Amino acid sequence: MRIGIIGAGKIGGTLTRRLAALGHEVRVANSRAPETLAELAAETGATAVWAREAAVDADVVIVSIPQKNTPDLEQGIVASAKPGAPVIETNNYYPQQRDGRIDALEDGTPESVWVSGLLGVPVLKAFNGINWKHLLERGTARGEPGRIALPVAGADGPAKDTVLALIDELGFDPVDAGPLEESWRQQPGSPVYGADHDADGVRRDLAEASPERPDGFRAA
């Protein structure tokens, strides 16, 4: 598949490495010029591009940037993907540590619903709760005992099916986490966040989650 990745930090860079190694055609961008990603491109075989070019004709788009930078993305930045291509967002809101206060999120809007509104397209929430080193190193074959599972929230349909299959290909058990409106179940501070549980554990974590944002993940 042709995969466009906007954001080359810990998760975006790791997905660039993993997906390119699996044989996907990866185009990756950050907030600066493509030349700043020359080392990552040389290492992985991915193509470094401007952010506005990453999604062009892509089968899958991944947005992986600091939450505070989401409003700064160019309008329509993912609109050039193929019709129906899933747009995955991995962002997390860290108001005390990095992002400052975002009123809509403090007032209870799920992070991914907010991102979807800014991007102007449906999104799927995935890859936001796993440590980047574990994403890089701990994928295993299907059926292996203790295989880490990753939740995916978003609308049912072919786009979600593609993301679930991609997670399996990366070496993790995909778990359907329900609609985007319930993506708060996997936000920072939720039971599943950073837990590295198997599929049964992830389902249990999602069921036990509360829509109330923990104090450590609210603006001070």
N, C-alpha and C positions, 0 to 999 in steps of 0.2 A: 504494500500500500504506500501511497504518498502521504506522509505525515508532516504537518507544519507545526512547529513548536515556537510559541512566543514566550520567551523567558528562558534564560540559560543559567539559572542559579542551581541550587542543590538538587531540586526535583526535576526541573527542566533539563539540566545538564545530564542528570542520571538517565532520564528517559531518552535523551538523545543517544547516549552510549548504548543502552540496552536495545532500543528499537533498531538502531543502525546495525548492531551486531546480529540481529535477527533477520536482516536482509531487507528491511523497509527503506524506502527512499525518504530520507529525513531532511527537511529544511528547518534551520533554527535561527532565531533572531533574538536580540536583546534590545535594550532601549538606546543603543548606540550604533555605530557603523558596523557592517559585517566584518571588517578587518579585525575588530576586537575579539572576534571568535575564531580567528585563524588557527589557533592551537587546538581548540575543540574540533574544528572541522578536519584538521590534519590527523588527529587521533582517531576519529570515528568514521571518516568518509562522508559525514553529513555536509550539506551545503549551507554555508552561512549567508544570510540574506537580510535585507531591511525588514523591519517588523511588518510593514504593509504588504510584503511579498510572501510571507510565510504561509498564508492560508490559500494562496492561489492554486486552484484546481486540486486541492487536497482532499483525500478520502477521510482523514481525521485531522482535527485541529486540537491542540493542547495549549491552554493559556495558564502559565505558571509564573506569576509575578507577585510582588508584595501587594496586599489588598489595597493599601493607600494609593497605589499607582493605577488601579483599574480605571478610575474616571479619566485618566490622562491618555488612555488608548485612543488612537485615531478612530473616528466614527466609521463604522462599517468595516473594521479591520478584519473580521472573519467572514464577511459576506461573499468573498470570492472563492470560497470552498465549493466543492461539488454539491449539487442539490442533495439535501438530506444527510450530508456528512455530519457525524457527531462532533460537537464542540465540548471538550472536556475542560473543566476548570479545577485546578488543584489548590486554589488560593486559600489562605487562612487569615483570619482577623486577629491580630495581636495588638490591642489598643495600648497596653501599658509598655510593651517591649519595643514596638516599632511603628505602628500605624496611626497612633493618636485616635481621637474620638471620631467615629462615623455614626451620625445620629440614627440613621435608618436601622443599623445593626444593633445599636443600643436599645432601640425601641422594639426589637423582636423580629425584624425581617430576617429570614434565613440568609446566610451569606451568599449562597449560590443563586437564590432568587434575585438578590440585589445585583449580582454580577450579570445574570441573564438580562435584566432590565437595561443595564449599561451597554452590553454588547448588542442588544436588539435581536437576539436569537435564543432559542432554547439551548440550555447547557445540561451537561451531566457532571455530577460531582464525583471525583475519584482521585486516588493517589494523595489525598491531603493529609492522611493520618498515619503514614508509614515513614519511619526514619529513612533518609536517603541512602544511607549505607546498607540498610536492610533491603531496600528496593534494588540496589545494585548487586548485592551478594547472596541474598537468601531465597531467591526463586528456586523451586524444585519441580520435579516431574509430577504430573497429575497422579493422585493416589498415594503419594508419599505421606507417611504419618507426620502429623504436625505441620502440614503445609499451611503457610500463612494465608489468610483470606483477606480480601479487600472489598469494602462495600462500594456500591455504585448507586447513586440516587439520580432519578430523572424519569422522564416520561417513558412508558413502555413503547416498544417498537423496534424497527431495524437499527436505529442509532444506538439504543442501549444494548441491543444484542451484539453489535460490533464491539462496543467497549468491554462487555463481559468476556467476549472471545479474546480480545487483546490482552486482558489481564491474565487469562489462562495461559496464553502464549508466553507471557513474561514469567510464568512460573508461580502464579498465585491463584488461589481459589476465588472466583468472583462470587459475590453475594449481592443479590438484588435488594437494595435498601429502600425501595419504595419511590414515591414521586419526589420531585424536587422540593416541594413544599415541606417535606419531612427530612430534608437534608441536614437540619439542625441535629439530627441524631448522630452525625459523625463530625460535628464541628469540634474545635479545640475545647478540651475540658469534658467531653462526653466519654462514657465508658470505653468505647471502641478506639478512641484516639490514642495512637501509639501503643496499642495493646499487643499487637502481633498474635492475635488469637486465630484458631482454625475457624472453619465455616460455622460450626455450631456455636462457638464462642462469640463470633461476630453477630450472629442472629440474636443471641442472648443479650449482648451489649446494646444492640440497637433497640431491643424491646425495653430495656431498663433506662434508656436515656430520658432526660428531662429537657423541656424547651427552655428552661431557665438557664441563662448563661452564668457559669460560675464566677465568683468574685475575681479570681485571678485572670479571667478573660473578659472583664468589663473595663471600661475606661475608669481610671482612678478618680 
